Amino acid sequence: MSIGRVGEFDVKNGTWSSYVDRINMYFKVNNVGENLKLPTLIAVMGDEAYELLVNLASPKVPADITYEEAVKLLENHLQPAPSVLAERYRFRQRRQNAGENIAGYVSELKRLSRNCRFKDGLNENLRDQFVCGLRSDVTRQRLFAEDDAIVFSEAVKIATSLEAAERDSAAVEAMGPPREEAPGAAESVNVHAVSVRGSSEGGRGRGRGRAPRGRGPRGAPAGGGGRGAYLRRCAGCGAVDHEYASCRFQSYVCSRCRRTGHLRRMCPERDERAAGPAGRAARYPLHYGEPAEDHEEVEVQADQHLDQELHQLCLNDYRAVSLPIIINGQVIHMEVDTGSAVSCISKQTYDNYFKQEPIQDIGVSLKFYDGSKVKPLGVIRPEVGYNNVKKQLELFVIDKGTTSLLGRQWLAEMNIQVPNFKSLNCNRVENVTHLNSEISKILNRYKELLSGGLGRFTGGAARLRVREGAVPVFQRARPLPYALRERVDRELDAMLRDGVIEPVDCSEWASPLVAVNRADGYS
């Protein structure tokens, strides 16, 4: 009976080298002879892999080749030899990602180094890239302080220890100091305020309601209490129905400070950056040990501040648009109202101009925006004229009406184009629009100069003249400090992207790059 089992090979997603390693171990543990290796491979590899082997071995058939030849054919097809330079480039570009721990970062570096052919320099290259790619400046500085003889495994051990210490420290800080109970205070709590608009708990609602006094979280009745006990929020998520020890967000990474143990809305750095005590109170309206009156005062101040930022519309700047409509030979200025299906006049207008027209009761009701209904006195059918168009249309008479409305029916029947609505400040808007148009013309005319980025010389071909008999000089690159490598790589990438430099395979001339820190901190 054979030991173990080798499944079919996944041609699309599998790694052939790993599959060959497994099947070689299977051969070894089961003492499979050389004459049985190829038949065993063909028997377990699956239909898709076997079909691929048949195509690669053509004009031969898989039974006519050896086991080593079959493995080599599939390896050359599925895993062609990668470019060493490309693999090393990917290795050098690898940095620790946000939220990635040290163990995951080390694993990725080792994976990327498999095809780099570092040979004896593998550990040294792993150490250098590991240190340079760390996200934590504190950990990198700590490793810089070590002796040059530090090996890769020691650097990983130090970085892992610092990561664990930082995570534990953040968890302790997030829990905060122990709560001191007031003498004789009951175990219940009082909720004196809820979230202010703009807080993370309440979204953008105003949230002015207050929970009733004498009731704890989730409406639990208080056992006495009073003003001596106040709400304590979880330091991990900000909820009030559990303690931090049972919070399910203890392992979450904060998107603000990148520390583990709390959400963004409970980040200590957010509280520290708030503008003074009033700013912190507006963000976190529930504090420990503060009286209810203080919370209500903070809430009112926050709302007043938000109300001052609201844009107040001046309705007088947007007057109604009226059109002169001829009704039974009488010119009536009617207000255009595309929200009304019918055209209406008031009872007073009817008495002044159209009382000779009999009002017919049609038994319909009109509905306002708020859902309320009004029953018109009836409808008349006068002759309506506008721009040489004349028709006999229905006109509703409304008791206690205030204006004459030109509804959608008349607009459609009379082919009336709805005029443009303008503000009283339209002259200022037109001036700004004209100015923006002129600026756009200038920008389009000189877009090559104002497009941003680097310009290009278009005056002709440039020539570099070299003295006769000059010998090309190729100088090797000088070592670059670890602290400057990331900034230099970023600058070189930007120059390559802008077309200032371009990559070459080889060159007879070469001059080393010199990076110097200036007094203003730039290099």
N, C-alpha and C positions, 0 to 999 in steps of 0.2 A: 504494500500500500504506500502510495507516494505521500511525501510530507509537503504540506502547503499547497497553494493553488495560484496559478498565474492567469489573470483574466485577459480579455481581448484588448488590443491596443487601439486607442482613440487617435485616429490619424489627424483629426482637425485640432484637437486640444491637448493631446498627449505629448510627452517629452521622450523621444526615442532612446536617448542615452540612459535615462532612468529606467526605462522598460528593459533594456538590455542588461543593466546591472541586476535587476530583480530576477530575470530569467537565468542569468549565469549563477546566481545564488541558488536558484531552484535546481539547476543541473548539479551543482556541487553537493547539496544536501541529499539529493536522491541518487547520487553516483551515476548520472546519465553518461553514457559513453559518447565518444566523438561521432560515431556513425548514427547516433540517435538524436543529436542536437538539432539538425536541420528539420527532420520530420516533426520533432516536438514543437519547434518554433512555428512551423506551418500549421500545426494542429491547434495551437492556442491563440494565434495572433488575430484571428477574426477574418471575415470575408473582405472587408474594405482594405485592410492592410495587405492581405494576400493578393487581391487584385492589383494593388499598387506594385507589389513585388513582381508579379507576372509581367507588368508593363516595363518595369525597369530592367528586368533580366532578358527581355526579348533581344535577339531571336531565340535565345535559350529558354528553357523552362526551369522553374525553381528547383526541380529535382536534379538537374544537371550541374548545379553550382554547389559550392561548399557553404557551410554555416557562416564562416568569416566573410565570404563574398556577399552573402545575403545581407548580413548586418551592415557591411560597408556600403552597399548600394542604397539601402534605406537611410543610412546616416547622411550620406552625401546629398540625398534628396530632401530629407526632412530637416536636417540641421547642418546646412552648409557652414563652412568656416567663416566666422564674422571678421570684420575688419578690426584689427587690434587698436588702431588709432580711434575708430569710432567708439569702441567699447571703453577705452580709457577716457574719451571725452565725456561719455555718459557718467562714468565713475566720478570724474572731477566736478561735474555739475550737480551731483547729488548733495542736497542739504537736508537737514532735519526739518520735516514738515510740521505745521501747526497741529498740536494735539498728538503728535507721534512721540512715543516714549523712547528711552535709550535702547532698550532691547530690540524694538522694531527697526530703529535706525541702523543698528549694528548688523542685523540680519539682511537688510537691503544692501548695505555696503559689501558684505561678503558675497551676496548673489551677483552684484555688478562686477566684482573683481574676478569672477571665474574665467572669463575669456580675455582678461587684460594681459596675461602672460608676464606677471610681475616676477615670477620665479622666486629668487632669494630675497627680493625686495618687497614681498607681499605685505609682511607685517608693518614695515615702515610706511608704505603707502597707505595702508588701512589706518594707521595711527594718524598720519598727517591729515587725511581727508576727514576722519572722524572728528578731530579737534577743530578743524576749520569750518565744518558744516554744522556745529552745534548752534542751537537757537539761543541758549542761555549764555549771556556775556559773562556772568559770574563764574559758571563752570569753565568756560574757555580761559578766562584769566587765571583760574586756579590751576589749570593744566599747563598754561604758559609758565607758571612759576616753578614747575617741576624741572628736574634735570633732563638734559637732552637724551639721556640713556633710557628714559621711560619707554616701556614697550606698549604694544597695543592693548594687551589684556589688562595691564595696570591702569591705563587711561580709561578703559571702559569701566573698571571697578570703581575708580574714583568718581567718575561722572554718574554712575548708577547710585552710589552712596549719597551724593549731593542731591540728586533728583528725589530720592526717597526722603531725605531730610527736609527738603523744601515742601514736598507734598504733606508730610506729617505736620510741619509747622503751620501750613495754610489751614489744615483741618482744625488744629488747636485754636488758631486765631478766629476762625469762622464760628466756633462754638461760643466764643465770648466769655466774659467773666461769669461766675455763678451768681444766680439771682438771690438777692437778699429779701427775705420775707419780712413784712412789717409786723411788729408785735401784735398778736391777737388777730391778724388778718385771716380771713377765710380762704379756702382753696379756690374759690371762684374768681372770675375775672369780669371786668366791665369793659365793654366796647364803647368808646366815646366818639369815635369818628371813623369814617370810611374813606376810601381812596379819593384823592383830588384828581380832577381831570388832568390827563397827561401822565399819570403814574402808570407803571407797568401792570399793576393789578387791574386797574379800571379801564384800560384802553384809553379812549378819548371821550368817554362819557363824563358828565359833570359829577355825578355821584354825591349828592348832597344829603342823602338819607342817613339816619342815625339808628343804630340798633338800640332797642329799649334797654334802659338801665336795669341792672340786677340780673342780666342774662349773659351767659358765657358763650363760647364758640358753639355754633350750630344750634343756638337757642336753648342751651342747657340752663335750667334755672339755677340761680346763684344761691348759695347757702348762707348768705349774710353779707359779708364783704363790705363794700362801700368804696371810698376813694383811696383806700390803702393798697389795693391790688389792681394791676393794669395788664393789658394784653402783652404777651411775649411772643414774638414772631420767630419762626424757625430760621436759623442763620443760613440754611442751605437754599431754601426756595421761597421763604417769606410767608408760608402758610401759618395758620393759627391753630390747626387741629392736631398737631403732633410736635414732638421735640426733634432736635437735630439728630439725636442718636438713632431714630427710626426713619429718617428722611431718605427717600429713594434717590435723591440727587447728590448723595455724598461722593459718588464716583464720577460726576459730570465735570467737564472742564469749562471754566468760565471763558466766554468769548472776549472779555475785556482784558483780564490780567493773565490769562492762560494758566491759571492755577486750578487744581482739582479740589472740589468740595462744595461748590456753590454755583448758583446761576448768576447771570449777568445783572439781574435786578438787585441782587443782594451782595454785589461786589464791594469790598471795603474801599477800593480806589474810587468808585463812583461816589461814595459818601464824602470822601476827602476832597474831591474836586468840586463838590457843590459850593455855590457862592455863599459862604458864611452859614450861620445857624438857620437863618430864614430859608435859604435854599435847601438845606438838608431837611428842614421840617416840611417843606412843600413836596419833596420827593418821598419822604417816609412819614406820613401823618400819624403813625402809631408808634409811640415811644414808651420807654419804660419809666414809670414813676413820675409822669407829668400829669397835672390835673386836666380835667376835661375842658375847662375854659380855654386853656392854652391851645389845645388842638382845634377848637372851634375858631379861635382867633386866627390861627395860621391858615385854616381852610378859607376863611373869608378873605384874608389878604391875598392868597393865591388866586382866588376867583376874580378879585378886583383887578389884579395885575393882568390876568388873561383877558378880562373884558376890555381893558384899555387898548389891547392889541387888535380888537375886532374892527373890521372895516365897516364904517357906517355909510349906508347908501343915502344919497340926497335925492329923494323921489321927485323933487321939483325940477331936477335936471332932465327928467324923462317925461315930457308932456305927451298927452294922447295925440294920436294922428287922426284928424278928421277930414272927410271928403264932402264936397258939396253935391248932394243928390237932389234931383228935381222930382218931386212927388206931387202929382196933380197940378203941375205948373208952379209949385211953391218950392223954393230952394231951402233945403234943410241940411245943415251940417251934421253929419252922423259920424260917430266915433268907430273906427275900424276895430272889430273884435273877432279875431279868428277863433277864439274859444267858444263863441256862440254859434249855434247852428242856424238860428233864425234872426231876423231883424226886428227891433222893438222900438217903440216910442212910449213916452209917458202919457198919462191921462190928460195932463195939462197941455202937452203939445197937440194931442188929438182935439181938445176943445178949442184951441186957438186956430187951427188950420184945417182940420179934416172932419169936423162934426157933421158935415153933410153926408159923409160916408157911413152907412149903417154898420154897426159892430155885430159880427156873427159869432155865436158861441160854438166852439169846436170841441169843448170838453177835454182839453189836454192840460197837463201841468208841466212847468219848466223846473229844472233842478239846478241849484247853485253848486259852487265848488265844494262847500262844506256838507253837501248832501240834502240841505233843506229845500223844500219845494214851494213854488208860488204859482197860483192859478191866475193866468191873464184874464182880463175882462172879455177878451175875444180877439177877433182878427178882422182887418179890413183888406180890400184888394184894390189899391189905387194903381194908377199908371206911373211907372218909375222910369226915369230917363237919366242916362249918363253917357257922355261921349257918343252921341248920335245913336245910342242903343235904347230902345224903349220896349218895356214889357209890363204886363200886369202881374204883380207879385203879391204875396201875402205879407202883411205887416201887423205884428202883434201889438196890442195896447195893454200896458202894464199899469195897474193902479199904484200910485205913489212912486212911480219911476222917477229917476233923476237925470237921465241922459238918453240920447237916441243912439242905438247900437246898429252897426252895419255888419250883419252876420255872414256866415259862409255861403248861405243860399244865394243871397244877392250878389256876393262877390263872384260866384261861379256863373250865375245866370247873366250878369251884366258884363262879364269878361273884365273885371276890374283887377288891375295889378296892385298888389299890396305895396305901398310906398315904403321907402327906407325909413327906419326909426333912427333919429339922431338925438344926441344929448345937446343941452345948451352949451356945453363946452366942446362942441364938435370942431370949432375953429382951431382950438389948441391941438386937438387930436390930428386934424388935417395937417397942421404945421409940422407936428412930430413925424407924421407919415411921410411928408415931403422931404424932411431932413434925412430920415432913414433911407429913402430912395436915393438921394444924392450920395450918401455915404456908401450905399451898396454899389453904385456906379463906379465910385473911385476904387473901392476894393476889388471889383471885377477887372478894372483897367490895369491895376498894378498888382494882380494876385500873385505873380511870381515873386514880388518883393515882400509881400505881406502874408504869405502862406505859412510862415514859420519854418523852423528847421534851418538847414544849411543851404546856402546858395551854391551855384555852380558857375565856373568860368566858361564863357562861350565865345571868347575872342579869338580862338584858334588853338592849334596844337602846341603844347609846351614841350620843350626839349631840355634834356640834361646833358651838358657837355662835360666830358671827362678828359683829363690830360692824356696825351698820347703816351702809351706805355704804362698806364696806371694798372696796378694789380688789384683785383677784387679783395676786399677785406670782409671776413666773416667772423664776428665776435660772438662768443657764447652768451647766453642769457645769464644775468646776475641773479643770485638768490633773492627772493622777495619775502619780506616779513609776513608771517601768518596773518597779522592784524590787517594788512593791506590787500591781501589776495582777493577777498570778495569784492572790494571796491574797484580794484583794478580790472577784475573779470567783468564787472558790471559796465565799466566805462568802455572796455574793448568791445563788448557786445553792442553797446550803443553806437560806437563808431562803425562797426561792421554793418549794423542796421541802416545807418545813414549814408552808407557808401563811401565813407572817408578812407577805409582800409578794405582790403579784400584778401581772402586766404590764398596761399600758394603752396604747392607741394615742396618746392625747393627753391633756393636762391643763392647766388654767388655772393651777394652783399647782405650783411646783417649787422645791425647796431643794437645793443642792449637797451631795454626800457629802463628808465630811471624814475621812480616814484618818490616825490618829496612832499612832506607835509608842510603846508604853509601856516603862517601864524593864525589865520582865520579858521583853521581846522580842516580846510580842503586840501586836496593833493593834486 
